[in-house]
């Protein structure tokens, strides 16, 4: 047998009772929702705290291996630099891996200034898009040469103002 018998509205008085009953049930639902959200917020706070504790524990256990790895990497770099002091072509390569030396360049350029200056000089049309006079830095950059002091020269051997390059040395360990 069904626990809830359908309510029959037969006049305004029973309709009023139905409205009142709906309001009471909606209040219960609102109270349940509020309780659910409060519980959910408390659980989320506990979960966030637990995640923070786990992250802290993870970072703590990683400290020692990371310190050892940094020490081993520095030892490899020191050894390679010592070998390169006497043999500039020395490359450190073993059956377990190799140390790769790269020389990334960080360009410092004001493309607006350089583009404006080049636009005023004849013979530089190749560095601009034909439809709209937009400076093509990437194309122009291919024609430049970087000096040891970080200055940049064009194909004529003239120093390019507003452009400099920082050179660094980076080491990367590659697995064998």
ZIFEN-V736952 format. One record per backbone hydrogen bond with DSSP energy under -0.5 kcal/mol. NH is the residue of the N-H (numbers start at 1). CO is the residue of the C=O. If there is no record, write none. Layout:
nh;co
NH;CO
NH;CO
This chain:
nh;co
5;3
9;7
10;8
15;11
16;12
17;13
18;14
19;15
20;16
21;17
22;18
23;19
24;20
25;21
26;22
27;23
28;24
29;25
30;26
31;27
32;28
33;29
34;30
35;31
36;32
37;33
38;34
39;35
40;36
41;37
42;38
43;39
44;40
45;41
46;42
47;43
48;44
49;45
50;46
51;47
52;48
53;49
54;50
55;51
56;52
57;53
58;54
59;55
60;56
61;57
62;58
63;59
63;60
64;60
65;61
66;62
67;63
68;64
69;65
70;66
71;67
72;68
73;69
74;70
75;71
76;72
77;73
78;74
79;75
80;76
81;77
82;78
83;79
84;80
85;81
86;82
86;83
87;83
90;87
92;99
93;91
94;97
97;94
98;174
99;92
100;98
100;172
102;100
102;170
106;166
107;105
108;164
109;107
110;162
111;109
114;110
115;111
116;112
117;113
118;114
119;115
120;116
121;118
124;121
127;124
128;125
129;134
134;132
136;127
137;135
140;136
141;137
142;138
143;139
143;140
144;141
145;153
147;151
150;147
152;163
153;145
154;158
157;154
160;152
161;159
163;160
164;108
165;150
166;106
167;165
168;104
170;102
172;100
174;98
174;172
176;96
